[in-house]
Amino acid sequence: MRLPSLSLFLLLYFLLSSCDASSQHTNNWAVLVCSSRYWFNYRHMANALGMYRTVKRLGIPDSNIILMLADDAACNSRNKFAGSVYANPGRHLDLYGENIEVDYRGYEVTVENFLRLLTGRLSSSVPRSKRLLTDSSSNIFIYLTGHGGNEFLKFQDNEEVSAHDIADAFHQMYEGGRYNEIFFMVDTCQANSMYSKFYSPGILATGSSVVGENSYSHENDYDIGVAVIDSYTHYVLEYMEKVNKTSRLTMADLFTSYDVPKIGSHPGVRSDLFERPLGPGNPNHPMSEYGRGRGWTVEGGGEWMGREIEAGKNGRVLRETLITDFFGGVVDVDVNNEDDAELRLFEDPECISTPKAPLSPSTNTYLSPPSSRSSSSLLDTLDTYPLLRPSLAFILLGALFVLVFSGMTSGRS
């Protein structure tokens, strides 16, 4: 009896330990903001639209995406390719496409609307499509791009949102139970200063450049006449093409992919606020336990950043936090009967529009279609449906008890 009992015990231990850093969320949302306007800021709109395409490809439906965009590039009179937005000179894929849904357009993209969206302080006349309908089980990806400086981001050359403004908005969200975890990404000059004032738990942040450093555009399209994407966002999106809906790539994998010579600036990561419960039954850390300097902040990229992630206090969490915890759709949720049909629509891969054909490697573009689903296995199933782990663990625990009890009984007879 010892061998099967030992095997069951080891399997039980594995299942329980695999739950340690799993995200306790049931839905994913994305807030994508291009804070610029005017033709010469074409690249910022392409940045946001590239992120929009990525989160949709990985399973977040339009109903869970808030896109704030000046939307004055596609139909601009100077656009040689009317009705289209491209992110590389080869113009292999139209980011504007047929199925884009812009929620806040033109002069609706303001600091006030952005902060009201986050905190939920909207008038009753605001339609559902303009609301961030999150709760304490929501993981939110927030992406900002535009012109900025030390602890501020400009909105349409008219006003600014400060690092303090965003930090306070996040704290209101925390107190109001409006998120489980937030992944904050910003691409602007001195971007890393934008997350320096955060103080609420459950926030992971990354930016394109350190304080005192500019962020740069990646390449120009001479037919369009302007830069078509920023360097940091280009390489993030290029990496994201490796990710599919069942991918096991983690946040640590994404962060260690940062290549400073290629990007032209020094991306950063802040993870001291990002800590998950260590296992079933472990309470969340109280607010008093969170503070600046408790974890670590990385300014840099590549191999050096990889060593910091391995050594950092939160390195294990980042190595076990899946990219799809923020970029992908979630299927293991409880819904009522009225929502069943809508949920099945988003879960069914046949209902998701097929992307364009793959591009050859020579095009050097991040715009390739998702890979097909991998073959299923027990571990893949448990990774895809983490709520099955505790149930299976209890079943195995019961089986272990029966075997041990049977062994004791047979030993007496």
For each residue, the residues with C-beta under 8 A, 3 or more apart:
1: 4 5 403 404 406 407 410
2: 5 6 407
3: 6 7
4: 1 7 8 403
5: 1 2 8 9 400 403 404 407
6: 2 3 9 10
7: 3 4 10 11
8: 4 5 11 12 396 399 400 403
9: 5 6 12 13 400
10: 6 7 13 14
11: 7 8 14 15 396
12: 8 9 15 16 393 396 397 400
13: 9 10 16 17
14: 10 11 17 18
15: 11 12 18 19 382 389 392 393 396
16: 12 13 19 20 279 280 389 393
17: 13 14 20 279
18: 14 15 22 382 389
19: 15 16 22 279 280 386 389 390
20: 16 17 276 278 279 320
21: 276 278 316 317 320 321
22: 18 19 276 320 386 389
23: 139 180 181 276 321 322 325
24: 137 180 276 277
25: 28 137 138 139 180 181 325 330
26: 137 138 330 332 333 334
27: 64 134 135 137 138 139 330 333
28: 25 59 60 64 138 139 140 141 325 326 327 328 329 330
29: 60 64 65 66 132 134 138 139 140 141
30: 51 52 55 60 64 65 66 140 141 142 143 327
31: 65 66 68 117 118 132 140 141 142 143
32: 48 51 52 55 65 66 67 68 69 143
33: 48 68 109 114 142 143 144 145 146
34: 44 45 47 48 68 69 70 109 145 146
35: 44 68 109 144 145 146 147 153 154 155 156 161
36: 41 44 45 70 145 146 147 154 156 157
37: 41 70 72 106 109 156 157
38: 41 70 72 157
39: 42 72 73 76 78 79 226
40: 226
41: 36 37 38 44 45 70 146 147
42: 39 45 46 73 85 224 226 227 228
43: 46 47 217 218 226 227 228 229 230
44: 34 35 36 41 47 48 145 146 147 230
45: 34 36 41 42 48 49 69 70 71 73 85
46: 42 43 49 50 73 85 86 87 95 228 229
47: 34 43 44 50 51 87 145 187 229 230 233
48: 32 33 34 44 45 51 52 67 68 69 143 145
49: 45 46 52 53 69 85 87 95 96 100
50: 46 47 53 54 87 95 229 233 237 366 367
51: 30 32 47 48 54 55 143 233 237
52: 30 32 48 49 55 56 65 67 95 100
53: 49 50 56 57 95 97 367
54: 50 51 57 58 237 240 327
55: 30 32 51 52 58 60 65 141 327
56: 52 53 59 60 61 62 65
57: 53 54 355 369 370
58: 54 55 243 244 245 324 327 328 329 370
59: 28 56 245 324 328 329 346 352
60: 28 29 30 55 56 64 65 327 328 329
61: 56 64 65 329 346
62: 56 65 99 101
63: 129
64: 27 28 29 30 60 61
65: 29 30 31 32 52 55 56 60 61 62 101 103
66: 29 30 31 32 103 104 117 130 132
67: 32 48 52 100 101 102 103 104
68: 31 32 33 34 35 48 102 103 104 108 109 113 114
69: 32 34 45 48 49 102 104 105 109
70: 34 36 37 38 41 45 73 105 106 109 156
71: 45 74 102 105 106
72: 37 38 39 75 76 106
73: 39 42 45 46 70 76 79 85
74: 71 79 82 83 84 85 96
75: 72 79 82 83
76: 39 72 73 79
77:
78: 39 225
79: 39 73 74 75 76 82 83 84 224
80: 223 224 225
81: 84 86 91 223 224
82: 74 75 79
83: 74 75 79 96
84: 74 79 81 91 94 95 96
85: 42 45 46 49 73 74 94 95 96
86: 46 81 91 92 93 94 95 221 224 228
87: 46 47 49 50 93 95 228 229 234 237 365 366 367
88: 91 92 219 221 228 229 363 364 365 367
89: 219 220 221 222 223 228
90: 363 365
91: 81 84 86 88 94 221
92: 86 88 359 363 365 367
93: 86 87 356 359 365 367
94: 84 85 86 91 97
95: 46 49 50 52 53 84 85 86 87
96: 49 74 83 84 85 100
97: 53 94 100
98:
99: 62 353
100: 49 52 67 96 97
101: 62 65 67 129
102: 67 68 69 71 105
103: 65 66 67 68 129 130
104: 66 67 68 69 108 109 113 117 130
105: 69 70 71 102 108 109
106: 37 70 71 72 109
107: 110 156
108: 68 104 105 113
109: 33 34 35 37 68 69 70 104 105 106 113 114 155 156
110: 107 113 114 155 156 159
111: 114 115 155 159 160 161 165
112: 115 116
113: 68 104 108 109 110 116 117
114: 33 68 109 110 111 117 118 155 161
115: 111 112 118 119 161 165 169
116: 112 113 119 120 121 122
117: 31 66 104 113 114 120 122 130 131 132
118: 31 114 115 132 169 170 172 173 178
119: 115 116 169 172 173 176 178
120: 116 117 131 132 173 176 178
121: 116
122: 116 117 126 130 131
123: 126
124:
125:
126: 122 123 130 131
127: 130 131
128: 131 133
129: 63 101 103
130: 66 103 104 117 122 126 127
131: 117 120 122 126 127 128
132: 29 31 66 117 118 120 140 178
133: 128
134: 27 29 138 140 173 178 179
135: 27 138 177 178
136: 177 178 179 180
137: 24 25 26 27 180
138: 25 26 27 28 29 134 135 178 179 180
139: 23 25 27 28 29 179 180 181 182 183 325 326
140: 28 29 30 31 132 134 179 181 182 183 326
141: 28 29 30 31 55 182 183 185 326 327
142: 30 31 33 182 183 184 185
143: 30 31 32 33 48 51 185 186 187
144: 33 35 153 185 186 187 188 194
145: 33 34 35 36 44 47 48 186 187 188 230 233
146: 33 34 35 36 41 44 153 154 155 188
147: 35 36 41 44 153 154 157 188 189
148: 152 153 154 186 188 189 190 191 194
149: 152 189 190 193
150: 190 193 211 212
151: 162 163 164 190 193 194 196 197
152: 148 149 160 161 162 163 194
153: 35 144 146 147 148 160 161 186 188 194
154: 35 36 146 147 148 157 158 159 160
155: 35 109 110 111 114 146 158 159 160 161
156: 35 36 37 70 107 109 110 159
157: 36 37 38 147 154
158: 154 155
159: 110 111 154 155 156
160: 111 152 153 154 155
161: 35 111 114 115 152 153 155 165 166
162: 151 152 165 166
163: 151 152 166 167 193 194 195 196 197
164: 151 167 168 197
165: 111 115 161 162 168 169
166: 161 162 163 169 170 184 194 197 198
167: 163 164 170 171 197 198 199 200
168: 164 165 171 172
169: 115 118 119 165 166 172 173
170: 118 166 167 173 174 182 198 200 203
171: 167 168 174 175 199 200
172: 118 119 168 169 175 176 178
173: 118 119 120 134 169 170 176 178 179 182 200
174: 170 171 177 178 179 200 201 202
175: 171 172
176: 119 120 172 173
177: 135 136 174
178: 118 119 120 132 134 135 136 138 172 173 174
179: 134 136 138 139 140 173 174 182 202
180: 23 24 25 136 137 138 139 202
181: 23 25 139 140 202 203 204 274 276 325 326
182: 139 140 141 142 170 173 179 202 203 204
183: 139 140 141 142 204 205 206 251 326
184: 142 166 195 198 203 204 205 206
185: 141 142 143 144 205 206 207 236
186: 143 144 145 148 153 191 194 195 205 206 207 208
187: 47 143 144 145 191 207 208 215 230 232 233
188: 144 145 146 147 148 153 191 194 207 208 209 215
189: 147 148 149 209 213 214 215
190: 148 149 150 151 193 209 210 211 212 213 214
191: 148 186 187 188 194 207 208 209 215 232 268
192: 195 196 207 208 209 210 211 267 268 270 299
193: 149 150 151 163 190 196 207 211
194: 144 148 151 152 153 163 166 186 188 191 207
195: 163 184 186 192 198 203 205 206 207 270
196: 151 163 192 193 270
197: 151 163 164 166 167
198: 166 167 170 184 195 203 205 270 273
199: 167 171 273 290 291 292
200: 167 170 171 173 174 203 273 290
201: 174 273 275 284 285 287 290
202: 174 179 180 181 182 273 274 275
203: 170 181 182 184 195 198 200 273 274
204: 181 182 183 184 251 269 270 271 273 274 318 321
205: 183 184 185 186 195 198 269 270 271
206: 183 184 185 186 195 255 267 268 269 270
207: 185 186 187 188 191 192 193 194 195 267 268
208: 186 187 188 191 192 215 230 231 232 233 263 265 267
209: 188 189 190 191 192 213 214 215 232 265 266 267 268
210: 190 192 213 265 266 268 299
211: 150 190 192 193
212: 150 190
213: 189 190 209 210 265 266
214: 189 190 209 265
215: 187 188 189 191 208 209 230 231 232 264 265
216: 230 231 264 265
217: 43 220 227 229 230 231
218: 43 227 228 229 230 231 234
219: 88 89 227 228 229
220: 89 217 224 225 226 227 228
221: 86 88 89 91 224 225 226 227 228
222: 89 225
223: 80 81 89
224: 42 79 80 81 86 220 221 228
225: 78 80 220 221 222
226: 39 40 42 43 220 221
227: 42 43 217 218 219 220 221 230
228: 42 43 46 86 87 88 89 218 219 220 221 224
229: 43 46 47 50 87 88 217 218 219 233 234
230: 43 44 47 145 187 208 215 216 217 218 227 233 234
231: 208 215 216 217 218 234 235 262 263 264 265
232: 187 191 208 209 215 235 236 263 265 267
233: 47 50 51 145 187 208 229 230 236 237
234: 87 218 229 230 231 237 238 366
235: 231 232 238 239 257 258 259 262 263
236: 185 232 233 239 240 254
237: 50 51 54 87 233 234 240 241 366 367
238: 234 235 241 365 366
239: 235 236 242 243 254 257 366
240: 54 236 237 243 254 323 327 366
241: 237 238 366 367 368
242: 239 247 249
243: 58 239 240 247 249 323 324 327
244: 58 247 370 371 372 373
245: 58 59 324 328 329 370 373
246: 324 373 374 380 383 384
247: 242 243 244 322 323 324
248: 322 383
249: 242 243 253 254 322 323
250: 253 254 318 319 320 321 322 323
251: 183 204 254 255 318 321 322 323
252: 255 256 306 309 315 318 319 321
253: 249 250 256 257 323
254: 236 239 240 249 250 251 257 323
255: 206 251 252 258 267 269 298 301 305 309 318
256: 252 253 301 302 303 305 306 309
257: 235 239 253 254
258: 235 255 263 267 300 301 302 305
259: 235 262 263 301 302
260: 263 264 265 266 267 300 301 302
261: 264
262: 231 235 259
263: 208 231 232 235 258 259 260 267 301
264: 215 216 231 260 261
265: 208 209 210 213 214 215 216 231 232 260
266: 209 210 213 260 299 300 301
267: 192 206 207 208 209 232 255 258 260 263 300 301
268: 191 192 206 207 209 210 297 298 299 300
269: 204 205 206 255 297 298 305 309
270: 192 195 196 198 204 205 206 273 295 297 298
271: 204 205 274 295 296 297 312 314 317 318
272: 290 291 292 293 294 295 296 297 313 314
273: 198 199 200 201 202 203 204 270 290 295
274: 181 202 203 204 271 295 314 317 318 321
275: 201 202 285 290 295 314 317
276: 20 21 22 23 24 181 317 321
277: 24 280 282 283 284
278: 20 21 282
279: 16 17 19 20 282
280: 16 19 277 390
281:
282: 277 278 279
283: 277 286
284: 201 277
285: 201 275 289 290
286: 283 289
287: 201 290
288:
289: 285 286 294
290: 199 200 201 272 273 275 285 287 294
291: 199 272 294
292: 199 272
293: 272
294: 272 289 290 291 313
295: 270 271 272 273 274 275 312 313 314
296: 271 272 308 312 313 314
297: 268 269 270 271 272
298: 255 268 269 270 305 308 309 312
299: 192 210 266 268
300: 258 260 266 267 268 304 305 308
301: 255 256 258 259 260 263 266 267 304 305
302: 256 258 259 260 305 306
303: 256 306 307
304: 300 301 307 308
305: 255 256 258 269 298 300 301 302 308 309
306: 252 256 302 303 309 310
307: 303 304 310 311
308: 296 298 300 304 305 311 312 315
309: 252 255 256 269 298 305 306 312 315 318 319
310: 306 307 315
311: 307 308 315
312: 271 295 296 298 308 309 315 318
313: 272 294 295 296
314: 271 272 274 275 295 296 317 318
315: 252 308 309 310 311 312 318 319
316: 21 319 320
317: 21 271 274 275 276 314 320 321
318: 204 250 251 252 255 271 274 309 312 314 315 321
319: 250 252 309 315 316
320: 20 21 22 250 316 317
321: 21 23 204 250 251 252 274 276 317 318 325
322: 23 247 248 249 250 251 325 328
323: 240 243 247 249 250 251 253 254 326 327 328
324: 58 59 243 245 246 247 327 328
325: 23 25 28 139 181 321 322 328
326: 28 139 140 141 181 183 323
327: 28 30 54 55 58 60 141 240 243 323 324
328: 28 58 59 60 245 322 323 324 325
329: 28 58 59 60 61 245 346 347
330: 25 26 27 28 333
331: 343 347 384 385
332: 26 384 385 386 387 388
333: 26 27 330 343
334: 26
335: 339 340 343
336: 339 340
337: 340
338:
339: 335 336 342 343
340: 335 336 337 343 344
341: 344 345
342: 339 345 346
343: 331 333 335 339 340 346 347
344: 340 341 347 348
345: 341 342 348 351
346: 59 61 329 342 343 351
347: 329 331 343 344
348: 344 345 351 352
349: 352 373
350:
351: 345 346 348
352: 59 348 349
353: 99
354: 369
355: 57 369 370
356: 93 369
357: 369
358: 368 369
359: 92 93 363 365 367 368
360: 363
361: 364
362:
363: 88 90 92 359 360
364: 88 361
365: 87 88 90 92 93 238 359 368
366: 50 87 234 237 238 239 240 241
367: 50 53 87 88 92 93 237 241 359
368: 241 358 359 365
369: 57 354 355 356 357 358
370: 57 58 244 245 355
371: 244
372: 244
373: 244 245 246 349
374: 246 380
375: 380
376: 380 381
377: 380 381
378: 381 382
379: 382 383
380: 246 374 375 376 377 383 384
381: 376 377 378 384 385 388
382: 15 18 378 379 385 386 388 389 392
383: 246 248 379 380 386
384: 246 331 332 380 381
385: 331 332 381 382 388
386: 19 22 332 382 383 389
387: 332 390 391
388: 332 381 382 385 391 392
389: 15 16 18 19 22 382 386 392 393
390: 19 280 387 393 394
391: 387 388 394 395
392: 15 382 388 389 395 396
393: 12 15 16 389 390 396 397
394: 390 391 397 398
395: 391 392 398 399
396: 8 11 12 15 392 393 399 400
397: 12 393 394 400 401
398: 394 395 401 402
399: 8 395 396 402 403
400: 5 8 9 12 396 397 403 404
401: 397 398 404 405
402: 398 399 405 406
403: 1 4 5 8 399 400 406 407
404: 1 5 400 401 407 408
405: 401 402 408 409
406: 1 402 403 409 410
407: 1 2 5 403 404 410 411
408: 404 405 411 412
409: 405 406 412 413
410: 1 406 407 413
411: 407 408
412: 408 409
413: 409 410
